[in-house]
Amino acid sequence: MRAIRRLTVRPVLPAELATLGELALNLRWVWHPPTQDLFAEVDPDLWHARGHDPVALLSAVGPDRLAQLAGDAGFLERLAAARAALTAYLTGERWYQRRLAAGDRLPAAIGYFSPEFGITAVLPQYSGGLGILAGDHLKAASDLGVPIVGVGLLYRHGYFRQALARDGWQLESYPTLDAASAPITVLREDDGTEAVVRLAMPAGPDLLARIWVAQVGRVPLLMLDTDVAGNPEQYVEVTDRLYGGGSEHRLRQEILLGVGGVRALRAFSRITGHPAPEVFHTNEGHAGFLGVERLRELSADADGPGLDLAAALEVSRASTVFTTHTPVPAGIDRFPRSLVEQYFSSGGVTPGVPGEQVLALGVEDYAGGDPAVFNMAVMGFRLAQRANGVSTLHGEVSRDMFRGLWPAFEEAEVPIGSITNGVHAPTWVARELLELAARYGVDVEGEGADPESFDALVDEVPAPELWSLKRRLRERLVAEARRRLRASWEERGAAPAELAWTDGVLDPDVLTIGFARRVPSYKRLTLMLRDPERLRRLLLHPEHPVQLVVAGKAHPADDGGKRLVQELVRFADDPQVRRRIVFLPDYDIAMAQPLYPGCDVWLNNPLRPYEACGTSGMKAALNGGLNLSILDGWWDEWYDGENGWAIPSADGIEDTERRDDLEAEALYDLLEGEVAPRFYDVDADGVPQRWVEMLRHTWHSLGPKVLATRMVRDYVRALYAPAAASAGRLDADAARGLADWKRRVREGWREVRVEHVEADGLGEEPRVGDVVRVSAYVALGRLAPDDVEVQLVHGALSQTGDLLDPATTVLVPAGDFEGGRHRYDGEVVLDRAGAVGYTVRVLPRHPLLVAPTELGLVAHA
């Protein structure tokens, strides 16, 4: 019998315990073990049964126990200490505040938009790496005192829960999240009513969304929810689940995230007095419509500057950062132009911004593009003055993917940089390791660690102590894997009487390899199965056995990914090997946290270069694991030959089957010939000294680099602060002036040309060290010399006459000539032997441009 109405009844805590409710609603408890201990003390069994969810715990604990705690002086003392620690954390001066005090020009607030946030397993609003990265970004920003405000959606069903059928096929279910029972609060107006965001929809009533707030330490996270009274059913379903539904459903979600997200930020600032963001960070293209809403605000809002759209675009671009996370075109959202037009036509969701201008932002009007689609990533680049990939290699891949937006330039000059991702150590590193690090002076919890602080951990902890701790962590993983495996088999229909074997699955003294991630084809879940017999021999080796713990979800619509899961599960079901390989369904944060510390090796074998970054290996490294990975993403950047192993990749082989065979064979060879023998090469005390030395070197070489605090500092220094400075220089007059200048330059660029180049100092036999003086005669037409920069581009030559890794020297104006011609002079020292060459080019120049390539205009000699 179904209830006709659902109510969520909040617990009433004794006055002495009211602080417990405050602690539960600030998600700092997610990465603060002393606060977790306090909740566990309330009722250890309930704490475990409720999945370490403090709100669920407080709802379930009985009044007798609450009364007992209210009279427990020791508990109340610990409760007061936890509250004091939280207050100090929230109000104390941190890295960002010290930079402000030192005189740095930093934004008062940053709006960080993402379609998913992985903060904690009890708030399932994430599907994989993008959401986990966004969650770590907020946590690290909190630790550093960076004034970020997160903006996302609250999905009623989150991402799906994964189970397995008896034959190993993936099954999905979508449990309902009761927002009122989650560690979040609804934003309310001064009169107590819910704050509501309203968006105009085509041929229908307005879409309404309320705003939930999750407090992530010092950082508020705003989440929009359309399950509100007054919405028709089709609008209620907009925030039903993450990455579900058809094109129009996804488009509505992304309009709500971008346009509605900006309006939610405005409401939050108005109600709470929180500073309005000076910088807007678009984390992947899903949130790109935030730029269209900002154009509306700047050009049409009665309280705004009332700029024309061209000037409004300059102001918005200057203060916007766009991060792309996908290395494959298939990962980009693309909508039919006709569908987008319906939502942004006259009187649409952003009145005052003509629909044709919105469509122009996302059009693929470049070679190889499809003008019939609207590309969210393309819009992201056009609406942001600063853009980045998430590793050095991904920056290169992104410049190649999107070079069509800057067709006149070489790939290396496409204005897309890179900031390599990092991970939030207090969330992901085993508590015992954090405590060990703290004893040796390594602060990986607070504001991040510098390289020198890792030296003590690397050099001073005795090897037997390290190895004993790793075994305890491996033992914990084995126990958790057995529990989860048994539960999975029971869900698959097995009777308890036939599951005694699960008690002997895995061995805490066997080399343990982890592999857990989403299951798109390019991540190659089943590469390890290319030669099943060889894998079987590795698993069952009499002297050097290995064991595998595997997890991962395929997208519900990806039957190919589901077949990969089924293939792996069927292999793991084989009684001959099932004690050495397990597939654990429903991979999430709660599973990941014991998985990383318990693994000795983290396996990653994507199809290079399709892994944008891949932060799971970073988490493993911080937990004393060694990476065994294809040189892709972050590993391509920071592998040094001694902090793990690189699986050779067969780049350039177009036959994917052949490539998979070759790379799988290389993987088997490494496991058999290097990894396993080193793990089992132990001294008289049972310690593998060479393995421990690699572990020490991993901490020393990777520890400071892979921290999310390093990543957020990089964003502040390289993107947020410069964006705030650019925006600060763009008042209404400057914005209009910049827009007029761009229009004038674009209209007059056809008249710009390099007419003649002269060189002096080139003898018959040029020698290294000779100085060459170059004069370029340039026609500018209607433009002035201050509008351009003339560059001498020089370097080594390829056999085809192309410049290799060229350098540039800016030529200086040396005089004007008739007919709008101008002379520019400069010189260059011949610093290398062999075939060298040079050319001259002209680019637009303006002090408010980030780079001279920004407009995509160039005139070559």
N, C-alpha and C positions, 0 to 999 in steps of 0.2 A: 504494500500500500504506500503510495507516494504522498508526501506532504504537499499541501497546496501553497505553503509559504515557508521560506527559510529565514530564520533569525540567527544572528550571531550575538551571543550574550557574553559580554566582557566580564572577567572576574573582578571582584571587589577585594582589593588587598587591604590588610590592616594598615593603619596609618604608619606604623613602624616599618612596614615593608614597601611603602609607596615607591621608594627609590628603585626597587626591582623592576617596576614598570618602565621607569626612565631608562634604565640600563638596557632593557629588552628592545626599546625603540631606537637606540643608536647602534647601528650595525658595526661599530668598532669591536663589539664582542666577537665578531667573526674572526678577527685576527689578534685577539687579546686573551691568552690562556687564563690569566687570573680571573677575568670576568666569567669565562666559561666554567671555571672551577666553582665559582659561587653559585651559578645556576645548577650545576651538577649536585651540589650539596643540598639544594632544596629537596630533591628526590632523585637519587642516581638512576633508579630503574625507569622512572618516567622520563628523565632527561634522555636516556638512550632510546626508549620506546617512541618518543616524539621526535626522533631524528635531530636531536640537539637544537631544537627550535624553542627559544625561551618563551615566546608568546604562547605557543601550544602547551608548554610545560606549565605556565602560570594558570592557564585555563583549566588544566586537568588536575592540578594538585588539590587535595582536599582541605576543607577549612580547619580540621584538627591539626594538620601538619603546618598550615600557615600560622595558626595560633601558637604552636610550639616554637616556630622560628621567631615569631614576634617577641617571645620571652627569652630567647637565647642570646645572652649578652655577647658571647663570642661571635656568633653569626652577625649580629648587628654591627659589631666593630669591623668585621671584614666587609660588610655591605657599605659602611661609611667610607672605608678606605678605597673601595672600588669606585664609589661616586666621586671621591676627591681626585682619584687618578684620572677619571674621565674629564672632570672639570679642568684639571691642569692641562690635559691633552688638547682640549677644545679651545682654551684661552691663552695658552703659552705662546711665546714668540718662537717661530720656527724659521726655516731657511728663507722662505719668501719674505717674511717680515724683516729679517735681517738685511736682505737685499734692498728692500724699500728704504730701510733706515740708512743704508749706505749710499742712497741717492739714485739707485737704478730706476729708470722709467719703466714701470710695469703696469699691466692693466689692472683696474680695480676688480674686475670679474671676467670670467671666460665662460661662455656657453658651450657645452660639449654635447653634441647630438649623436646618438647612436641608435640603431634599431633594436639592439639587445645589450643587456648588461648582466654579466655573470658575477654577482656579489657573493651569493651563498646558495647552497642547495635548497634552503627553505624558501627562497624567492626565485623560482625557476623561470627566469626571463632571458634565457640564453640557449643557443644551439651548439656553439663550438667556439673556435678560437677568437672570432671577432668580439663576441660578448665577454669572454674571459679577459681579453685584452682591455676592453672598455672598463670592466670592473676593476682590474688592477690599476688602470690609469686613475680612476677616482680614488682608490685607496692610497696610492702613492702621492697623489695631489694632497690628500688629507694629511698624510704624514709630513709633507713639506710645507703645509700651510698655503698651498696655491689655491686661490679663490675661484675654483671651478664650480659651476652648477651643471649637473648632468641633466639631459633631456631625453626621454624615451617613451615607450608605450607600455602599458600594463596589459599583458595578454591573459585573458581569463583561463586559458588552458595551457599557457606557456608553450614549450616545445613538447613533443610527444614522449611518453614513457615507452620504453622498448622491452618486449618480451620475445620469447622464442616458441614456435610451434614444435611439436614432437620431431618433425623432419628438419628442424633448424631454420625454417623460414621466419623472417622478422615479422612481428606483430606490433601494431601501434595502439595505444590508448591515450586519451586526453583527459586526465583528471582535472576537475575544476578547482581553480585557486579561489579560495574565499578571502578576498582582499581585506575584509574587516577583521580577519583572524591572522593576517600577516603582519610582520614588523614594520608597518607603514601607517601613515595617517593621511586623511583627506585634507586638502587645503580649503580653508573656510574664510569667507568674508567677515568683516567686523561684526556683522549682525548674526553670525553663526551659520548662515546658509553656505552650501557648497559653492566654491568658485567654479565657474563653468566657462569653457572655451566654446565659441560658436563659429562654425564654418558654413558658408553658403554652398549648397550642392545644386547641380543642374536639375531642373524640373522636379524639384522636391523641397521638403522642408529643410531647414538648417540642420546640420549635424552638430550634436552637443557632446562635449567630453568634460568630465571632471578631472581633477588633478590630484594624484596621490604623491606624497613626499616620503621617500626613504632617506633617512639621515645616515650617510656613510661617513662616520667620523665627523670631520669638519665640513664635509661636502654634501649639500642637498642634491638628491636625484628626483627630478619631477617625472612622473609617468602618467600619461593620458589614457583614460578609460572611457569607452563609449557605452558601457552597460549602465545607462542612466535612464531615469524616467523621462518620457517625452521623445525618445528616439524610436523610430520605427525599427522593426526587426532587422532590416538590412543594414541599418546603421549600428545597431547593437553588436552585430557580428563583425564590425570593422576590427575590433581588438580581440577577436576570438582566439587566434593562435599565431605563433611565430612562423613566418614563411609558408603560409598556407593559402589556399584559394587561387582563383584565376587572376588574369591581368588587372581587371577593374578592382578587384578586392585589394590586390597589392598596391595599386595606384592610390586608392583611398587611404590605405595605411600610411603611405609615404607622404601624401598631402597632409594628413593629420600630424605626422611626426615633424615635418618641416614647417608648414604654415602654423598648425596648431601649437607646435612646440615653441615658436617665437611668442605667440600670444600667451602661452602658459608662463613663459619667463617674465613677460610684462606684468601679468597678474601677480606672480610670486613677488616681484620687486615692489609692486604697489602695496600689497598686503603686509609684507614682512619688513619692508625697508631695506632689503638686501640690495647692494649696488647692482645697477643694470650692467650687463656684459658690454665690454668694449671690444672683445674679440669673440668670434663665433667659429667653432671648430666642427667641421662636418666629417664625422668618422664613417667613411664610405659613402657612396652616392645615394643611399636610401634616404638620407635626410636633406638632399639637395634643394628641395623646395623652400627651405628656410631663407635662401637668398632671394627668392621671388617675393616672399612676405616682407623682407626688409626693403626691397625696392618699393613696395606699396607704402610702407611706413614713411620712407624718406621722401617719396614723391607726392603722396596724396594725404597722409595723415594730418589732421588739423593741428596736432601738437608738434609735428615735425617741421623740417626746414622747407618743405614744399619745393624740392628740387625737380628739375626736369629729369626724365628717366635716364638720360646719358650721364648726368652728374650724379644721380642717385646710385647708378651702377658703380661709379668710381669709388664712392664712399663705402658702399657695401663690400666691394672686392678688396679694398685696402685692409679691412678688418676681418677678413674671412680666410681660414686655413682649411684646406681639403686634403684628407688622407685617403689614399686608395689602398685597398688591401688585396685586391684580386689580381693574380697574374694571368688569368685566362678570360677571353672575351665572354665566354658562356656564364661567367660569374657576375656579369653586369646586368642590372635591370634595364630592359628596353621595352618601351610601350608603343603601341600604334599611335602615330601623330593624331589621328582622328579622335582617339579616346582622350588624349591629353587636352585637345582642343575643346572638348565638351566641358571640361572642368575649369578651363581658364579663359573661356570666351567672355564676351561682354556681360558684366554682371555676375561673373563667376566667383571663385573662391578668393581671388585677390583683386577686387575692383580697383581700377586705376592703372593697372598694368595690362596693356593690350595683349590679347591672346597670341597675336602673331609674334610679339616680342618674346613671350615665354617660349613659344615653339622654336624660335631662332636660337635660344640658349642650348637646346638639346639636340639640334639637328646634326646629323652625320654628313655634313657638306664637304667631305674630303674624299680623296681617292680611296676606293674600296668601301666607303661608307654606304649606308642605306638611307636615303633621304625620307623614306616612308616611316621611319621609327624615331622615337624620342629616346635619347641615350642619357641615363641619369649620371653616369660618370663624366660624360662630355659636358653636361650642365655644371657639374661640380667644378671642373677645371675652369670653365668660363666665368663662374661666379666667385672664384677665389684667386687672390693675387699670389698666394703661396700654396704650394702643393708638395706632397711627399709620398714616397713609398715607405715600406716598413722594414727594409734591410737594404744594404748596399746593392746586392744583386737584384732585389726587387725594384730598386730605383732604376737600374739599367733596363730591366724588363719593361717597366712602366714607360720609360722614355721611348722605347721601341714601339710599344703598343699604341701610344697616343701621339706619335710623332706626326700623324696626319693633321693635327691641330696646328702644327708649326712646320709646314712642308718645306720651307726654304732653308731649314737648318739641319745640320748633322745631328744624329741621335744624341751625342754627348752634350749638345747645347740646348736641348729641350728643357724648359724650366720646371723640371720635377726633381726635387732632391730626395733625400732619404733620412729617416731617423729609425734606427733599429729598435724593435720592440724590447721590452723587458718584462720581468715578472715580479709580483709582490711577495717578497720572501716570507714575511710573517704569515701570509695565507697558506703558502705551499710547502714550506720547509718544516720537517718534523720538529715537534716541540723539543725533543731531546737534543737535536742538533743545534737549535737556537740557543738552548741553555748552555751547551758545550761551547758554542762560539762566544757567548757572552762572558763565560768564565775566562776566556782568553782575549777579551777586549774587542771583539768584533761586533759592531753595532749594525746588524742587518735589519733591525726592527724599526728604529726611529726614522732618521732622515737618510738612511743608506750608508754604505761603507765605502771608504776610499781604498785604493789598492794596497796601501801600506798596512792598513788594519787587518788585512787577511794574512799577513806574513806570520803573525803569531799562531794562528790556527794551522797554517801550513807547516810551520817549522817545529812547534813545541808540543803538540798533542802526541802522546806516545802511540805508535802503530797498534799495539795490542788493544788500547782503549778505543781507537777508531774502529778497528775490525770487530770488536765485541759489540759495539753499538750498531754497526751495520747488520750484524747477525740478528740482533733483537728486532730491528726494523723489518728485516726479511721475514722473521718468524711471525710478526704481527700481520704482514701482508698474507702469508700463507693461511693464517687462521681466518682472515677476512675473506679470502678467495674461496676457502672451503664453505664458509657460511653462505656466501652468495651463490656458489655453484649448486649447493644442495637446494636452496630456495628456487633457483631457476629450473632445476630438474623436476621439483614438485609442481611448479607452474606448468611444466611441459607434460604433466600427467603421470609422472613416475610415482610409484608407491614407496613409502618410507622404507619398507623391507628390502627394496632393491637398490638402496642408496648408501649402503654401508661403505662402499668403495670411496665415497667422497671424503671420508675422514682421513684417507691416506694420500689425497691429492697434493702434489707439490711437496718440496722438502726444503726446510730452512737452511740446509747446508749445500744446496745445489745452485750453480750459477743461474740467476734469475733475470730474464730479459722481458722488458715491458714494451708493448706496442698498443697505443690507445689514441684514437682520434676519430674525426668524422670519416665516412667511407665514400667519398667521391672516387672515381676511377683513378685519377692521377696520383692519389696517395698510396695505391697499390697494396691494399690489405693482404692480398694473397700472393705477393711476390715470394714469400717464404715457402709457398707450396708448389713452386715451379717444378721441383724434383721431390715429390713426396717421400720417396725411399731414402733420399739423402737426408732430408729433414728428420725422418724417423731414426736414422742412425745417429744423428747428432743428439737427439733427445734421449736416446737409450744407450749412449756411449758408456762402456763399463768403467772407464777411468775419468772421463771429462764430460759428464752429462750436462745438458742445458735444459732449462724449463722456461716456458713462455706463458705470460699472462697477457691476454689480448682482449680489447674492448673497442667498441665503436658503433655508431648509429649510421644507417643509410637514410637518406631523405625518404619520406613516405612515398613520394612519386617516382623514386629511382629504383626500378626493378633490377637494373644491372647491379647497383650497389647491394641490393638485398640478396642477389645471387652470390655475390662475393662473401657476404656474411654467412650464408648457408653453406658454401663450400668450406669455409674455415671451421664452422661448427661441426660439420659432418666429419672432418678430419679429427677434430678434438674429441669427438664422441667415440672414436675407435678404442675399444678396451685395451689394445696394445700400448697406446700412447697417452691415454687420458689422464694418467697421473703426472704427466710432464707438460701438458698444454691445456689451458683452460680458456674458454671464451666467456667473459662475464657480461651479461646484457645490462642495458640501461646505464651506460657510462655517463657520469655527471660529476659535479664537484665533490660530492660525498665519497664517491669511489676513488677519485683521483688523489685525494689527500693521503690515504695510506699506500696508494700504488707507487707514487714517485719515490718515497723514501725506501720502500721495500725492494726496489729493483737495483740490480748491479749494473745493468746495461740498458740504455734506452735506444730502441731501434726506430729508425725513420728512413723509409726508402721511397720517397716520391719520385715522380718522373721529372727530372730536372729540366727547366727551371721554374716549375709550377708551384713550388712552395714559397709563398710570399715571405714568411718569416719562420713560423713554426716554433712556438714558445714552449712546447712540452719538454723538449730536450733541455731547455734552460732550467726548468723546474727540477728535472732529474739531476742535472749537474750540481745545483745548489744542495741537493740531498745526498751527495756523495755517489752519484751514478756516472758512468762513462758513456759517452755517446758513440753509437755505431750508426753512421748516417751517410746518405748521399750528400755530396757537397752542394747543398741548396739552402736558400733562405739564410738565416743567421749563421749556420754551421759553415757555409762557404766563406764567411767573413772572419770567423774567429777560431776555426780549426787551425792548430799550429803543429800538428804532427805528433804531439805528445799528450794531448788532453782527450784522447779517444781515438777512434778509427774512422777513416773516410772510405766509404764503399765506392770503388771506381764506377763512373757512369759512362755508358756507351753513347755519348753525345754524337749526333750526326747520323746515327743509324735510323733510317726511316721505317724499317720493318719493326713494328712495336713488339711482335712476338720474339724476334731475334734479340732485340734490345733487352727485353725482360729476361730471356734465358741467360744472356751474358752477365747482367747485373745480379741475378740470383746466384749464379755460379760464383761470382766474386764475393757475395755475402757468405755463402757456405764456406768458401776458402778462408775468409777472415775468421769466422767462428771456429772452424776446425783447427786452423794453423796458428792463430795468434790469440784470440780472445779467451777461449776455454783453457788452453794450456797455461796462460798467464794467471788466470784466476786460481787454478789448482796448484800452482807452483808455490808451496808453502814452506816456511822454515820449521824449526823444531817446536815452536810454540803455536803452529797452525796458522801463522799469519803470512799471506802472500805479499811479501815486501815490495816486489816490483809493481803489483797492482795498487798497493797503498801509495806508492810514489806517484803513480799516474793520478790517483784520486787527489793527492795534495796539489799536484800541478794544475789539475782542473780547477780547484778552488782558487788557486793563485791567479791563473790566467783568465778565468771566466767570471769568478765571483763578483767583482765590482761592476763588470760590464753588463751582466744580464739582469741587474736590478731595475725594477720599474722606477725607482727614485732617480736613477741615472737617466732613464728615458724621459721622464717628465721634466727634469732639469733641461734636457736637450730641447724639448718643445718650448719651454719658457724662453730660453736664450735664443734659439734659432728661428722661432716662429711667432710665439705669442707676443714677446716684447717688441720685435720689429713690426708686427702687424699693428699693435697699439700705437707705436710711434708714427707709422704711416697714416693711420686714421686720424691721429692727433693733428697732423699737418694739413688735413683736408677739411677745412671749414667750407661753408657753402660756396664762397667765392673761389677758393682754390679748386674745389670739385668741378665747378662750372668751367674754370680755366683749363683744367686737365682734360675734361671731356671735349672742349672746343679744340684744344691742341691735338688730341687724337684724331678728331674728325678732319682737321686741316691736314695733318700728316698723311692720313690714309688717302684723302682726295688728291694730294699733291705728289704721292710717292711714285707714280708712273713717270714723273719727269726727272727723278733722281737717277743718276748714272755716273759711273767712273769712266771718264773719257780717255784718260791717258795716265800712264805710270812711268816714271823715270827712276833709274838707279845709278848712283855714283859710288865708286869705290870697288867695283868688281873688276879686278884685273883679269888677264888671260887665264891665270891659274889661282883662283881664290884659295886662301888658306884659313885654317882655324884661327880665330882671333881677329880676322879682318873685320872692319866696320863698314857696313853698307848703308848709305844714305838714300832714302826713298822719298820721292815727291809724287803725290797723286793729285791729278786735276779732276775736280768733281763738279758736275752740274747739279744744282739743287732746285732749279725751277722757282716755284713760289716759296720754297722753304728757306729758312735762314740758317747760317752756320751753327747757331746754338741748338737747332732742332736735331742735329745729327751727331754721330760719332763715327769717325773714319778710322778703320783699323787696318794695320798691316798684319796679316796672318801668315805665319811661317813655321816650317818644321821639316822633318824628313819626308822623303817622297817614296811612295810605293812604285812598283813597276808600271802601274797604269797611270802614274802621274798624280795620284791623290795624296794630299797631305796627311801624314800619320801623326796623331796626337799633337796637333798644332798648338802653338802659343800665339798670343796676340799682343801687339804693341799699338797703343793709341797714337795716331798722327795728330799733330797740332796745326791749327790754321796758320798760314804763312802769307796770305794775301788774297785779294779778290781780283777777278778778271772780268772782261766784258762778257755779256750774255749770261749772267748768273753763274759763271764758273768760279770755283774757289780752289786754292792750292793748299794742300796739307803736307807737312814734312815730318820725317822721323828717321830713326836709324835703328839698326839691329846688328848685333855682334854674331858672326858665324861661329857657333859654339860646338859644332859637331862636324865630323868628316863624312864623306859619302854624298849620296844624292840628296840635296835639299832644295826647297823651293819656297815661293811666297806668292801671295795674292793680296789684293786690297778689296775691302768691302765697306759699305756704308750702312749704318743702322740708326734707327730713331734714338734720340737721347732726351731724357727729361728727368729731373731730380726725384720725381715721385714714382718712377718705374723701379721695380725690383731688379730687373735685368734688361739689357738692351734687346734681348730676344723676345720680350714679353708680347709685343704686338705682332710678331710673326713676319715682320717686314725686313727685307735686306736687299741691297743692290750690290752685285758682285762686279769686279773688273772683268 
